[in-house]
Amino acid sequence: MAVDYTVIVVYLAGMLAMGWWGMRRAKSKSDFLVAGRRLGPVMYSGTMAAIVLGGASTIGGVGLGYQYGLSGAWMVFTIGLGLLALSVFFSARIARLKVYTVSEMLDLRYGGRAGVISGVVMWAYTLMLAVTSTIAYATIFDVLFDMNRTLAIIIGGSIVVAYSTLGGMWSITLTDMVQFVVKTVGVLLLLLPIAVIKAGGFSEMKAKLPTEYFDPLGIGGETIFTYVLIYTFGMLIGQDIWQRVFTAGSDRTAKWGGTVAGTYCLVYAVAGAVIGTAAKVLYPTLPSADTAFATIVKDELPVGVRGLVLAAALAAVMSTSSGALIACATVANNDIWAKLRGAVRRDGEVRDGEAHDEVKGNRAFILVMGIAVICTAIALNNVVEALTVAYNLLVGGLLVPILGGLLWKRGTVHGALASVVVGGLAVVGLMATYGILANEPVYYGLLSSLVAYVIVSLATPATDPAVLAAWRERLAGRGAADQTAAEAEPTAVGA
């Protein structure tokens, strides 16, 4: 295992080095939170693919393949569909808004007063997303070093917190690009073909497994519908995803770079399911489907390659963890703390000489949120339940007011607030009644959110025409308050 250990240690050291290098580039709030809004298509595609394909998509995707066969691809496949929908229909308009958070978008669209409540819901989502990714370190470090769970979470989480705190989005973007390459090589180019060969090829896999393992809909129509509702729609509105859209250097980069990343997710989904199916042939009686990835890597891959593929698993977890962490800190600082203190000007501009303080403040919030994430991850055990709570709150509480604001001009701030409160409370109440993993909370929570939004919007005065005019100016790319590095330096990075 010495070679494998060396590969992992070099990889982790490289992540910290990227954080140090990114710190030198983060000179302003725009640099620190959205990489100066000037990523080119190559870096944008890589970092977007890295953020959406985390530990759940890699370890969990293989586990679903082990349990259900090829139809186990649907969870990750719906993530790819959501990213494609976001990129084709919404990303260009989102990028032109020149904001930092989803709640700022809601304030712009509805004329204020929607930000704090929506910010609390989005903060809860991003916090739980970061926690679930951090918990996954325990699984990987246990395979690598037979390490205590708590120690594994502390080490893995501390590395992510360190490079995220140092350079913000610049560090995260650079590490995501490395992680994207490592995942592509480790999972798609190495583990996938080796797993299929070790299982005897597709003909042998079909001979040894039940026919439902090769049924595209074998996982069940209701499960697929739930995946679409939670993950496809979740991709449209999550702060962690939007914050990557804000980094795009142009409308074209946001649209086409995201389309490439979404297509990559579809390929990754199928690859994970095939690897899991191969693992079922090789190890038909594993105690848990979630151990399929670690088992096939540990037992079937040669020295060196095993270390690279485990580094790929770490890369998947770290990319999602770091993206969720900076999103959590950005929402906590910009949408909750600053607004409660009345510290943000109405137009959102940074006053002269405040850029350094803005970076320092956001860096402090990442550190504090990172410590909170590590402590919460140590206290929790069930990753699936934590992730389900996160996405139920996100979709049930925020999907309707966000998409409503983009698509329906009659929506009002009162309707948006009612939608967030009613949908959020309905989801929480239904999870308490039916159970966290039940489908009913997100179904009925989303429906109640929609009903509240439409009824209250129609029952209250329409949004001020001046607010709508300013909103349309922003959507067209005019009248943005903050002048970012994209305007000062038109040459995009990674073009």
KEBALO-795517 format. One line per 5 residues: their letters; for each residue x, y, z of C-alpha. Coordinates in nm, 3 decimals. Layout:
BEGIN
A> X,Y,Z; ... .
END
This chain:
BEGIN
MAVDY> 0.000,0.000,0.000; 0.302,0.233,0.019; 0.258,0.347,-0.342; -0.114,0.405,-0.290; -0.045,0.606,0.025 .
TVIVV> 0.207,0.817,-0.163; -0.045,0.896,-0.436; -0.303,1.005,-0.178; -0.059,1.216,0.026; 0.072,1.392,-0.287 .
YLAGM> -0.285,1.461,-0.393; -0.383,1.610,-0.055; -0.066,1.821,-0.044; -0.148,1.948,-0.391; -0.491,2.062,-0.273 .
LAMGW> -0.334,2.270,0.003; -0.082,2.417,-0.242; -0.369,2.519,-0.472; -0.532,2.693,-0.176; -0.216,2.892,-0.105 .
WGMRR> -0.183,2.991,-0.471; -0.550,3.092,-0.490; -0.506,3.319,-0.187; -0.273,3.540,-0.393; -0.546,3.596,-0.653 .
AKSKS> -0.833,3.673,-0.413; -0.797,4.050,-0.383; -1.162,4.153,-0.380; -1.505,4.023,-0.281; -1.573,3.931,-0.643 .
DFLVA> -1.244,3.740,-0.665; -1.303,3.559,-0.338; -1.668,3.459,-0.386; -1.710,3.419,-0.764; -1.351,3.400,-0.904 .
GRRLG> -1.378,3.750,-1.048; -1.667,3.641,-1.276; -1.421,3.560,-1.556; -1.386,3.184,-1.597; -1.359,3.060,-1.954 .
PVMYS> -1.540,2.753,-2.091; -1.276,2.493,-2.000; -1.241,2.588,-1.634; -1.613,2.659,-1.603; -1.711,2.317,-1.739 .
GTMAA> -1.461,2.137,-1.516; -1.555,2.316,-1.196; -1.930,2.279,-1.264; -1.897,1.906,-1.324; -1.684,1.873,-1.011 .
IVLGG> -1.933,2.048,-0.783; -2.236,1.840,-0.885; -2.059,1.501,-0.889; -1.971,1.440,-0.527; -1.942,1.142,-0.297 .
ASTIG> -2.312,1.059,-0.335; -2.274,1.052,-0.713; -1.959,0.837,-0.702; -1.985,0.605,-0.402; -2.365,0.625,-0.391 .
GVGLG> -2.401,0.589,-0.767; -2.195,0.268,-0.766; -2.399,0.147,-0.468; -2.724,0.200,-0.659; -2.577,0.010,-0.952 .
YQYGL> -2.491,-0.276,-0.716; -2.845,-0.278,-0.579; -3.053,-0.213,-0.894; -2.826,-0.262,-1.193; -2.820,-0.018,-1.485 .
SGAWM> -3.130,0.165,-1.360; -2.921,0.271,-1.060; -2.788,0.543,-1.292; -3.108,0.744,-1.254; -3.006,0.944,-0.947 .
VFTIG> -2.692,1.087,-1.108; -2.866,1.101,-1.448; -3.133,1.335,-1.309; -2.857,1.556,-1.168; -2.716,1.582,-1.520 .
LGLLA> -3.061,1.660,-1.660; -3.102,1.940,-1.405; -2.765,2.090,-1.496; -2.854,2.075,-1.866; -3.187,2.249,-1.802 .
LSVFF> -3.020,2.517,-1.591; -2.751,2.578,-1.852; -2.980,2.591,-2.157; -3.273,2.787,-2.015; -3.156,2.997,-1.720 .
SARIA> -2.778,3.025,-1.675; -2.720,3.316,-1.914; -2.981,3.530,-1.738; -2.855,3.428,-1.395; -2.496,3.521,-1.484 .
RLKVY> -2.605,3.865,-1.610; -2.761,3.953,-1.273; -2.411,4.004,-1.121; -2.523,3.902,-0.772; -2.361,3.670,-0.518 .
TVSEM> -2.654,3.468,-0.380; -2.994,3.333,-0.476; -3.154,3.550,-0.207; -3.007,3.864,-0.365; -3.180,3.759,-0.687 .
LDLRY> -3.510,3.730,-0.498; -3.462,4.077,-0.348; -3.397,4.222,-0.693; -3.699,4.054,-0.847; -3.949,4.121,-0.570 .
GGRAG> -3.821,4.453,-0.436; -3.655,4.341,-0.115; -3.777,4.173,0.204; -3.752,3.820,0.068; -3.381,3.773,0.130 .
VISGV> -3.346,3.688,0.499; -3.614,3.417,0.515; -3.503,3.256,0.189; -3.145,3.293,0.310; -3.218,3.088,0.622 .
VMWAY> -3.367,2.806,0.412; -3.075,2.815,0.166; -2.825,2.821,0.454; -2.982,2.509,0.606; -2.961,2.333,0.268 .
TLMLA> -2.597,2.422,0.202; -2.496,2.335,0.560; -2.648,1.987,0.537; -2.498,1.935,0.191; -2.152,2.019,0.327 .
VTSTI> -2.210,1.789,0.626; -2.305,1.490,0.410; -1.993,1.534,0.197; -1.774,1.563,0.505; -1.916,1.245,0.658 .
AYATI> -1.805,1.059,0.344; -1.439,1.113,0.434; -1.480,0.850,0.706; -1.560,0.580,0.448; -1.264,0.663,0.223 .
FDVLF> -1.005,0.709,0.498; -1.122,0.387,0.661; -1.041,0.198,0.339; -0.708,0.380,0.304; -0.572,0.385,0.656 .
DMNRT> -0.818,0.190,0.875; -0.873,0.522,1.052; -1.112,0.616,1.331; -1.428,0.782,1.195; -1.394,1.106,1.392 .
LAIII> -1.028,1.148,1.304; -1.103,1.085,0.935; -1.371,1.354,0.931; -1.141,1.602,1.108; -0.849,1.543,0.869 .
GGSIV> -1.054,1.545,0.548; -1.270,1.835,0.659; -0.972,2.040,0.777; -0.798,2.015,0.439; -1.110,2.140,0.258 .
VAYST> -1.165,2.419,0.512; -0.798,2.521,0.482; -0.783,2.566,0.105; -1.135,2.714,0.088; -1.054,2.970,0.359 .
LGGMW> -0.725,3.068,0.201; -0.834,3.149,-0.152; -1.212,3.127,-0.164; -1.359,3.049,-0.505; -1.022,3.083,-0.680 .
SITLT> -0.874,2.805,-0.469; -1.187,2.595,-0.504; -1.191,2.641,-0.882; -0.827,2.537,-0.915; -0.871,2.234,-0.691 .
DMVQF> -1.195,2.143,-0.872; -1.009,2.133,-1.204; -0.755,1.892,-1.058; -1.035,1.690,-0.902; -1.224,1.679,-1.233 .
VVKTV> -0.919,1.535,-1.411; -0.854,1.284,-1.131; -1.217,1.168,-1.134; -1.221,1.134,-1.511; -0.902,0.928,-1.519 .
GVLLL> -0.972,0.729,-1.202; -1.338,0.642,-1.252; -1.410,0.660,-1.625; -1.079,0.558,-1.780; -0.950,0.310,-1.520 .
LLPIA> -1.213,0.170,-1.282; -1.492,0.133,-1.540; -1.308,-0.087,-1.794; -1.121,-0.283,-1.526; -1.446,-0.361,-1.340 .
VIKAG> -1.619,-0.482,-1.656; -1.320,-0.699,-1.754; -1.289,-0.848,-1.405; -1.662,-0.935,-1.413; -1.612,-1.125,-1.741 .
GFSEM> -1.756,-0.868,-1.979; -2.119,-0.771,-2.040; -2.218,-1.114,-2.167; -2.100,-1.278,-1.845; -2.268,-1.007,-1.636 .
KAKLP> -2.599,-1.072,-1.813; -2.562,-1.445,-1.762; -2.501,-1.418,-1.387; -2.754,-1.150,-1.290; -3.135,-1.132,-1.306 .
TEYFD> -3.281,-0.964,-1.615; -3.415,-0.670,-1.408; -3.054,-0.561,-1.354; -3.053,-0.458,-1.720; -3.397,-0.296,-1.725 .
PLGIG> -3.356,0.084,-1.763; -3.665,0.139,-1.545; -3.593,-0.139,-1.296; -3.551,0.099,-1.003; -3.919,0.197,-1.030 .
GETIF> -4.116,0.481,-1.187; -4.201,0.649,-0.855; -3.835,0.653,-0.752; -3.733,0.806,-1.086; -4.006,1.071,-1.052 .
TYVLI> -3.883,1.156,-0.701; -3.525,1.185,-0.827; -3.641,1.427,-1.097; -3.836,1.633,-0.846; -3.553,1.653,-0.593 .
YTFGM> -3.232,1.649,-0.795; -3.330,1.788,-1.137; -3.521,2.079,-0.985; -3.266,2.107,-0.704; -2.996,2.177,-0.964 .
LIGQD> -3.200,2.474,-1.088; -3.203,2.664,-0.759; -2.917,2.559,-0.528; -2.679,2.832,-0.406; -2.383,2.597,-0.455 .
IWQRV> -2.476,2.562,-0.825; -2.569,2.927,-0.882; -2.244,3.044,-0.727; -2.060,2.854,-1.001; -2.283,3.013,-1.265 .
FTAGS> -2.178,3.353,-1.127; -1.814,3.269,-1.208; -1.878,3.250,-1.584; -1.693,3.507,-1.793; -1.979,3.542,-2.043 .
DRTAK> -2.333,3.431,-2.124; -2.194,3.188,-2.381; -1.962,3.030,-2.125; -2.247,2.984,-1.877; -2.472,2.823,-2.139 .
WGGTV> -2.236,2.603,-2.336; -1.986,2.529,-2.061; -2.271,2.413,-1.841; -2.414,2.203,-2.123; -2.081,2.021,-2.157 .
AGTYC> -2.073,1.962,-1.780; -2.430,1.830,-1.782; -2.350,1.589,-2.064; -2.046,1.468,-1.870; -2.276,1.396,-1.574 .
LVYAV> -2.493,1.171,-1.790; -2.187,0.967,-1.891; -2.069,0.953,-1.529; -2.412,0.826,-1.422; -2.403,0.531,-1.660 .
AGAVI> -2.041,0.453,-1.567; -2.125,0.435,-1.195; -2.419,0.202,-1.257; -2.208,-0.029,-1.476; -1.931,-0.042,-1.212 .
GTAAK> -2.189,-0.128,-0.947; -2.339,-0.399,-1.167; -1.992,-0.549,-1.220; -1.936,-0.540,-0.844; -2.259,-0.739,-0.794 .
VLYPT> -2.116,-1.014,-1.016; -1.786,-1.017,-0.828; -1.927,-0.978,-0.475; -2.291,-1.092,-0.472; -2.335,-1.088,-0.093 .
LPSAD> -2.187,-0.760,0.033; -2.346,-0.650,0.364; -2.418,-0.302,0.223; -2.447,-0.168,-0.132; -2.256,0.145,-0.027 .
TAFAT> -1.942,-0.064,0.029; -1.937,-0.181,-0.334; -1.712,0.102,-0.454; -1.451,0.060,-0.181; -1.455,-0.320,-0.211 .
IVKDE> -1.397,-0.338,-0.586; -1.125,-0.073,-0.566; -0.946,-0.244,-0.279; -0.962,-0.599,-0.415; -0.948,-0.568,-0.795 .
LPVGV> -0.719,-0.278,-0.884; -0.339,-0.298,-0.908; -0.107,-0.098,-0.682; -0.083,0.267,-0.782; -0.404,0.254,-0.983 .
RGLVL> -0.586,0.176,-0.658; -0.439,0.490,-0.502; -0.543,0.701,-0.801; -0.901,0.573,-0.795; -0.928,0.632,-0.420 .
AAALA> -0.792,0.980,-0.486; -1.075,1.013,-0.739; -1.324,0.926,-0.465; -1.163,1.186,-0.240; -1.178,1.435,-0.528 .
AVMST> -1.551,1.374,-0.569; -1.618,1.431,-0.201; -1.389,1.734,-0.171; -1.533,1.916,-0.472; -1.889,1.897,-0.338 .
SSGAL> -1.777,1.969,0.019; -1.581,2.282,-0.074; -1.855,2.411,-0.303; -2.122,2.363,-0.037; -1.897,2.520,0.227 .
IACAT> -1.834,2.844,0.040; -2.204,2.860,-0.053; -2.302,2.814,0.313; -2.060,3.085,0.427; -2.166,3.326,0.150 .
VANND> -2.534,3.292,0.242; -2.463,3.321,0.615; -2.258,3.637,0.568; -2.439,3.817,0.285; -2.801,3.712,0.332 .
IWAKL> -2.833,3.668,0.707; -2.561,3.829,0.916; -2.501,4.144,0.709; -2.871,4.212,0.656; -2.959,4.159,1.019 .
RGAVR> -2.692,4.414,1.109; -2.805,4.651,0.837; -2.450,4.652,0.701; -2.524,4.615,0.332; -2.614,4.917,0.121 .
RDGEV> -2.932,4.883,-0.085; -2.741,4.875,-0.415; -2.496,4.613,-0.283; -2.186,4.818,-0.375; -1.863,4.791,-0.179 .
RDGEA> -1.746,5.127,-0.049; -1.397,5.256,-0.131; -1.129,5.083,0.071; -1.363,4.804,0.187; -1.247,4.530,-0.054 .
HDEVK> -0.987,4.394,0.187; -1.235,4.389,0.475; -1.491,4.212,0.254; -1.242,3.936,0.175; -1.134,3.912,0.538 .
GNRAF> -1.495,3.888,0.657; -1.591,3.620,0.405; -1.275,3.425,0.487; -1.372,3.431,0.856; -1.721,3.304,0.776 .
ILVMG> -1.582,3.011,0.575; -1.361,2.918,0.871; -1.649,2.938,1.120; -1.891,2.749,0.896; -1.623,2.491,0.825 .
IAVIC> -1.575,2.420,1.193; -1.953,2.395,1.234; -1.973,2.149,0.942; -1.698,1.926,1.087; -1.861,1.921,1.432 .
TAIAL> -2.204,1.843,1.286; -2.060,1.567,1.066; -1.901,1.403,1.371; -2.236,1.411,1.554; -2.443,1.268,1.265 .
NNVVE> -2.431,0.919,1.117; -2.700,0.890,0.850; -2.582,1.055,0.528; -2.894,0.971,0.328; -3.129,1.128,0.583 .
ALTVA> -2.920,1.446,0.607; -2.908,1.480,0.227; -3.283,1.417,0.199; -3.358,1.688,0.456; -3.137,1.931,0.263 .
YNLLV> -3.302,1.874,-0.075; -3.656,1.858,0.066; -3.610,2.201,0.225; -3.454,2.343,-0.089; -3.715,2.219,-0.335 .
GGLLV> -4.017,2.248,-0.107; -3.931,2.597,0.017; -3.751,2.777,-0.266; -3.824,2.620,-0.605; -4.156,2.798,-0.660 .
PILGG> -4.056,3.157,-0.566; -3.728,3.133,-0.761; -3.871,2.989,-1.084; -4.185,3.197,-1.037; -3.972,3.510,-1.021 .
LLWKR> -3.795,3.416,-1.343; -4.105,3.309,-1.536; -4.415,3.491,-1.397; -4.416,3.870,-1.372; -4.735,3.875,-1.160 .
GTVHG> -4.556,3.707,-0.868; -4.519,3.939,-0.568; -4.295,3.961,-0.264; -4.586,3.858,-0.040; -4.648,3.555,-0.258 .
ALASV> -4.278,3.466,-0.248; -4.262,3.493,0.132; -4.580,3.290,0.172; -4.442,3.027,-0.063; -4.116,2.993,0.130 .
VVGGL> -4.284,2.976,0.471; -4.574,2.748,0.376; -4.358,2.515,0.166; -4.082,2.497,0.426; -4.317,2.431,0.718 .
AVVGL> -4.513,2.174,0.516; -4.195,1.983,0.432; -4.078,1.982,0.794; -4.420,1.879,0.925; -4.464,1.603,0.667 .
MATYG> -4.114,1.464,0.732; -4.209,1.441,1.100; -4.533,1.263,1.006; -4.431,1.032,0.721; -4.062,0.997,0.794 .
ILANE> -3.756,1.173,0.652; -3.710,0.930,0.363; -4.075,0.932,0.252; -4.176,1.084,-0.084; -4.482,1.267,0.049 .
PVYYG> -4.297,1.561,0.215; -4.150,1.695,-0.108; -4.464,1.616,-0.313; -4.712,1.793,-0.088; -4.462,2.056,0.031 .
LLSSL> -4.399,2.166,-0.327; -4.771,2.167,-0.406; -4.856,2.376,-0.099; -4.573,2.618,-0.185; -4.714,2.663,-0.537 .
VAYVI> -5.070,2.718,-0.414; -4.957,2.976,-0.157; -4.745,3.159,-0.416; -5.023,3.189,-0.673; -5.307,3.276,-0.432 .
VSLAT> -5.114,3.533,-0.227; -4.957,3.691,-0.537; -5.297,3.736,-0.701; -5.447,3.867,-0.376; -5.179,4.134,-0.320 .
PATDP> -5.078,4.440,-0.526; -4.856,4.369,-0.826; -4.485,4.436,-0.797; -4.387,4.801,-0.844; -4.328,4.866,-1.217 .
AVLAA> -4.000,5.042,-1.127; -3.878,4.725,-0.954; -3.972,4.512,-1.254; -3.802,4.760,-1.488; -3.481,4.743,-1.282 .
WRERL> -3.511,4.364,-1.282; -3.541,4.353,-1.661; -3.236,4.579,-1.689; -3.035,4.335,-1.478; -3.155,4.036,-1.680 .
AGRGA> -3.040,4.215,-1.993; -2.696,4.266,-1.839; -2.735,4.638,-1.777; -2.737,4.834,-1.451; -2.546,4.579,-1.241 .
ADQTA> -2.421,4.744,-0.924; -2.082,4.581,-0.882; -1.817,4.622,-1.149; -1.641,4.290,-1.153; -1.310,4.173,-1.284 .
AEAEP> -1.493,4.041,-1.590; -1.563,4.401,-1.692; -1.218,4.528,-1.596; -1.039,4.232,-1.761; -1.244,4.102,-2.055 .
TAVGA> -1.009,3.809,-2.121; -1.157,3.503,-1.953; -0.947,3.251,-1.762; -0.944,2.900,-1.901; -1.085,2.995,-2.242 .
END
